[in-house]
Amino acid sequence: MLEYPLLNALASVLRTGSFELAAHSLSITPSAVSQRIKLLEERLGCVLIVRGHPCSATPAGSRLFRHTEEVSLLEHTLAADLKGLLPDESIPTIRIAVNADSLATWFIEALAETTGMLFDLVTDDQEHSADLLRRREVMAAVTAHPGPVQGCDSQPLGALRYIAAASPAFVKLFFPDGLTEYAARHATALTFNNKDKLQETWLHGQLGTLISFPTHMLPSSRGFVDAALAGLGWGMNPESLVKAHIENGNLVTLGTKPALDIPLYWQSNRATRKALAPLTKAVRTAAKRYLIAW
């Protein structure tokens, strides 16, 4: 049986990034934290923490970290159910994977409506966030995958609408005859990172063929909009971030169908369903306000 003082020391080191900060959060000495980690590693026969600045987890350490946070969440719910019969001294931390565009448009509102929890957000592309659930690195995720990951519940949220747009000067220079295959191959695009396939997907839908194009890498939702306004390139932006710019003429839409709708789903750990229920409710409520019914 694992001893939770040892697991809590591991979690504190990984959460704060150092033995000194973990010691401060636990009100013990750094030497005591080190001894607890060493004892846990000896009992399990493997290294759990890579010492550094900051400290990081090995795969085994990461799994134990998630287990400790799940137990903390369950105990928090149990204490609430038993109404004072058990002490509830900690606020559980919920690790969530969410795509940057949801974070920049609607997801913060859901977090703000949820009390009694701390949040550890991991930004990842909606096409890949389910992988973090499969590895049990997060308790919940906003994902583009409808089928539930093993051990998770999946609920549809709606679709996040993207609009292909660029500045008027950029369109005049690179798309003088509209969206053609030649223009698409030569006009510089904006891409969030190597996982971002939105521009490629939209072009394929417009032109019926896969297009290779030059692109800037820009991992920022707000930066995407700023770059488009500055004439740095064209890109797929969440509609809510560019609607006003399109209405006032600072951005121009591209193609005959500039919109691309990406369905999103909320997947969460089934074992902690009850504990995550307030967060799930807030996520679904916020999504209903901002996303398109799918």
C-alpha positions as CSV (number, residue, x, y, z in Angstrom):
1,M,0.0,0.0,0.0
2,L,1.4,3.4,-0.9
3,E,1.7,6.0,1.8
4,Y,0.1,9.2,0.9
5,P,2.6,11.5,2.8
6,L,5.2,10.1,0.3
7,L,2.9,10.6,-2.7
8,N,2.0,14.1,-1.5
9,A,5.8,15.0,-1.4
10,L,6.1,13.7,-5.0
11,A,3.1,15.7,-6.1
12,S,4.4,18.9,-4.4
13,V,7.8,18.7,-6.0
14,L,6.3,18.2,-9.5
15,R,3.7,20.9,-8.9
16,T,6.1,23.5,-7.7
17,G,9.2,22.4,-9.7
18,S,11.6,22.2,-6.7
19,F,12.3,20.5,-3.4
20,E,12.6,23.8,-1.6
21,L,9.2,25.1,-2.7
22,A,7.6,21.7,-2.1
23,A,9.0,21.8,1.5
24,H,7.5,25.2,2.0
25,S,4.1,24.1,0.8
26,L,4.1,21.0,3.0
27,S,5.6,22.9,6.1
28,I,8.6,20.5,6.3
29,T,12.2,20.7,5.5
30,P,13.7,20.1,2.0
31,S,15.7,17.2,3.5
32,A,12.4,15.6,4.7
33,V,11.0,16.0,1.2
34,S,14.1,14.4,-0.3
35,Q,13.9,11.5,2.1
36,R,10.2,10.9,1.3
37,I,11.0,10.9,-2.5
38,K,14.0,8.6,-2.0
39,L,11.9,6.2,0.1
40,L,9.1,6.1,-2.5
41,E,11.6,5.4,-5.3
42,E,13.3,2.7,-3.3
43,R,10.0,1.0,-2.6
44,L,8.9,1.1,-6.2
45,G,12.4,0.3,-7.6
46,C,12.5,3.1,-10.1
47,V,13.3,6.8,-10.5
48,L,10.3,9.1,-10.2
49,I,11.8,12.6,-10.5
50,V,14.4,14.0,-12.8
51,R,16.3,16.5,-10.6
52,G,16.7,19.8,-12.4
53,H,15.4,23.4,-12.7
54,P,12.6,22.8,-12.6
55,C,12.3,19.1,-11.5
56,S,10.3,16.9,-13.9
57,A,8.6,13.5,-13.7
58,T,9.7,10.3,-15.3
59,P,6.8,8.3,-16.9
60,A,6.2,6.4,-13.6
61,G,6.4,9.6,-11.6
62,S,3.9,11.3,-13.9
63,R,1.4,8.4,-13.5
64,L,1.8,8.5,-9.7
65,F,1.3,12.3,-9.8
66,R,-2.0,11.9,-11.6
67,H,-3.1,9.2,-9.2
68,T,-2.4,11.4,-6.3
69,E,-4.4,14.3,-7.8
70,E,-7.3,11.9,-8.6
71,V,-7.4,10.6,-5.0
72,S,-7.3,14.2,-3.7
73,L,-10.3,15.1,-5.8
74,L,-12.2,12.0,-4.6
75,E,-11.4,12.7,-1.0
76,H,-12.5,16.3,-1.4
77,T,-15.9,15.1,-2.7
78,L,-16.2,12.5,0.1
79,A,-15.6,15.1,2.7
80,A,-18.3,17.3,1.2
81,D,-20.7,14.3,1.1
82,L,-20.1,13.5,4.7
83,K,-20.7,17.1,5.8
84,G,-17.9,17.7,8.2
85,L,-17.3,14.2,9.4
86,L,-14.0,14.1,7.6
87,P,-11.5,17.0,7.4
88,D,-11.1,18.6,4.0
89,E,-7.9,20.6,4.2
90,S,-6.9,20.8,0.5
91,I,-8.3,22.2,-2.7
92,P,-8.0,19.6,-5.5
93,T,-6.0,20.4,-8.6
94,I,-7.6,19.4,-11.9
95,R,-5.3,18.9,-14.9
96,I,-7.1,19.6,-18.2
97,A,-6.1,19.5,-21.8
98,V,-7.6,22.3,-23.9
99,N,-6.9,23.7,-27.3
100,A,-5.5,27.3,-27.4
101,D,-8.4,28.7,-29.4
102,S,-11.0,27.4,-26.9
103,L,-8.9,28.9,-24.1
104,A,-8.8,32.2,-25.9
105,T,-12.6,32.3,-26.6
106,W,-14.9,30.5,-24.3
107,F,-13.2,28.0,-21.9
108,I,-12.0,30.5,-19.2
109,E,-15.7,31.4,-18.6
110,A,-16.4,27.8,-17.7
111,L,-13.4,27.7,-15.2
112,A,-14.6,31.0,-13.6
113,E,-18.0,29.5,-12.9
114,T,-16.4,26.5,-11.1
115,T,-15.5,26.9,-7.4
116,G,-13.5,24.7,-5.0
117,M,-11.0,23.6,-7.6
118,L,-7.5,24.6,-8.8
119,F,-6.8,24.2,-12.5
120,D,-3.6,23.0,-14.3
121,L,-4.2,23.6,-18.0
122,V,-2.2,21.9,-20.7
123,T,-2.7,23.4,-24.2
124,D,-2.7,21.0,-27.1
125,D,-4.3,20.7,-30.5
126,Q,-7.9,19.4,-30.3
127,E,-6.9,16.6,-32.6
128,H,-4.2,15.4,-30.2
129,S,-5.6,16.2,-26.7
130,A,-7.2,12.7,-26.4
131,D,-3.7,11.2,-26.4
132,L,-3.1,12.9,-23.0
133,L,-6.3,11.2,-21.7
134,R,-5.1,7.8,-22.9
135,R,-1.9,8.3,-21.1
136,R,-3.8,9.4,-18.0
137,E,-1.8,12.7,-17.9
138,V,-5.0,14.7,-17.6
139,M,-8.4,14.2,-15.9
140,A,-10.4,15.9,-18.7
141,A,-9.9,17.3,-22.1
142,V,-11.6,19.4,-24.8
143,T,-11.0,17.2,-27.9
144,A,-12.1,16.7,-31.5
145,H,-12.5,13.0,-31.0
146,P,-16.2,11.9,-30.4
147,G,-15.5,8.4,-29.3
148,P,-14.8,8.1,-25.6
149,V,-11.3,7.3,-24.6
150,Q,-11.1,4.1,-22.4
151,G,-12.3,5.0,-18.9
152,C,-13.8,8.3,-20.0
153,D,-17.2,9.9,-20.6
154,S,-17.6,11.9,-23.9
155,Q,-20.1,14.6,-24.3
156,P,-20.6,16.8,-27.4
157,L,-20.1,20.6,-26.9
158,G,-20.8,22.1,-30.3
159,A,-18.5,23.4,-33.1
160,L,-15.9,26.1,-32.9
161,R,-16.2,28.1,-36.1
162,Y,-13.0,29.3,-37.9
163,I,-12.9,32.0,-40.6
164,A,-10.2,32.1,-43.3
165,A,-9.1,35.8,-43.4
166,A,-6.3,38.2,-44.2
167,S,-5.7,41.9,-44.4
168,P,-7.1,43.7,-47.5
169,A,-3.5,44.6,-48.7
170,F,-2.5,40.9,-48.3
171,V,-5.5,39.8,-50.3
172,K,-4.8,42.3,-53.0
173,L,-1.2,41.2,-53.3
174,F,-1.6,37.4,-53.1
175,F,-5.2,36.8,-54.2
176,P,-5.9,39.3,-56.9
177,D,-8.0,36.8,-58.8
178,G,-9.5,35.1,-55.7
179,L,-8.6,31.8,-54.2
180,T,-6.8,29.8,-56.9
181,E,-4.5,26.9,-56.6
182,Y,-1.6,29.0,-57.8
183,A,-2.3,31.7,-55.2
184,A,-2.7,29.2,-52.4
185,R,0.7,27.7,-53.2
186,H,2.4,31.1,-53.0
187,A,0.5,33.1,-50.3
188,T,2.2,32.8,-46.9
189,A,-0.1,31.2,-44.3
190,L,-0.2,31.3,-40.5
191,T,0.1,28.0,-38.7
192,F,-0.1,27.5,-34.9
193,N,2.4,24.7,-34.7
194,N,3.2,21.4,-36.5
195,K,0.0,19.8,-35.3
196,D,-2.2,22.5,-36.8
197,K,-3.9,21.2,-39.9
198,L,-6.8,23.8,-40.1
199,Q,-5.3,25.8,-43.0
200,E,-4.5,22.6,-45.0
201,T,-8.0,21.2,-44.3
202,W,-9.8,24.3,-45.3
203,L,-7.8,24.6,-48.6
204,H,-8.5,21.0,-49.4
205,G,-12.2,21.6,-48.9
206,Q,-12.1,24.7,-51.1
207,L,-9.8,23.5,-53.9
208,G,-10.3,19.7,-53.8
209,T,-6.6,18.9,-53.5
210,L,-3.9,19.0,-50.9
211,I,-1.8,22.2,-51.2
212,S,1.7,22.8,-50.0
213,F,2.2,26.4,-49.0
214,P,4.8,28.6,-47.2
215,T,3.9,29.4,-43.6
216,H,4.9,31.2,-40.4
217,M,4.7,29.3,-37.2
218,L,2.9,31.4,-34.6
219,P,1.7,29.6,-31.4
220,S,-0.7,32.2,-30.1
221,S,-4.5,32.6,-30.8
222,R,-4.3,36.4,-30.2
223,G,-1.1,36.6,-32.1
224,F,-2.8,34.9,-35.1
225,V,-5.2,37.8,-35.3
226,D,-2.5,40.4,-34.9
227,A,-0.4,38.8,-37.6
228,A,-3.3,38.7,-40.0
229,L,-4.1,42.4,-39.3
230,A,-0.5,43.3,-39.9
231,G,-0.5,41.5,-43.3
232,L,2.0,38.8,-42.2
233,G,-0.2,36.0,-43.7
234,W,-3.6,34.5,-43.9
235,G,-5.0,32.0,-41.4
236,M,-8.0,30.3,-39.8
237,N,-9.1,32.4,-36.9
238,P,-11.9,31.7,-34.4
239,E,-14.9,33.7,-35.6
240,S,-15.4,35.5,-32.3
241,L,-11.9,36.9,-32.5
242,V,-12.1,38.3,-36.0
243,K,-15.8,39.1,-36.5
244,A,-15.4,42.8,-35.6
245,H,-12.3,43.2,-37.7
246,I,-14.2,41.7,-40.7
247,E,-17.2,44.0,-40.2
248,N,-15.0,47.1,-40.1
249,G,-12.9,46.1,-43.1
250,N,-9.6,45.5,-41.4
251,L,-9.8,41.8,-42.4
252,V,-11.2,40.2,-45.5
253,T,-12.6,36.7,-45.8
254,L,-11.1,34.2,-48.3
255,G,-12.8,31.8,-50.7
256,T,-16.5,31.1,-51.4
257,K,-16.9,29.4,-48.0
258,P,-14.6,31.0,-45.5
259,A,-16.0,29.1,-42.5
260,L,-14.7,25.8,-41.2
261,D,-16.6,24.3,-38.2
262,I,-14.6,22.0,-35.9
263,P,-16.8,19.8,-33.6
264,L,-15.5,19.7,-30.0
265,Y,-16.2,17.2,-27.2
266,W,-15.7,17.1,-23.4
267,Q,-14.1,13.9,-22.3
268,S,-13.5,13.3,-18.6
269,N,-12.3,10.6,-16.3
270,R,-15.3,8.3,-15.5
271,A,-13.9,7.3,-12.1
272,T,-14.1,11.0,-11.0
273,R,-17.4,11.7,-12.7
274,K,-19.2,12.9,-9.6
275,A,-16.3,15.0,-8.4
276,L,-15.9,16.6,-11.8
277,A,-19.7,17.2,-12.3
278,P,-19.7,20.9,-11.4
279,L,-16.9,21.5,-13.9
280,T,-18.6,19.4,-16.6
281,K,-21.8,21.4,-16.1
282,A,-19.9,24.7,-16.4
283,V,-18.1,23.6,-19.5
284,R,-21.3,22.5,-21.2
285,T,-23.1,25.8,-20.2
286,A,-20.3,28.0,-21.5
287,A,-20.0,25.9,-24.7
288,K,-23.7,26.3,-25.4
289,R,-23.3,30.1,-25.3
290,Y,-20.3,30.3,-27.6
291,L,-20.2,27.2,-29.9
292,I,-22.4,26.3,-32.8
293,A,-24.9,23.5,-32.3
294,W,-23.7,20.5,-34.2
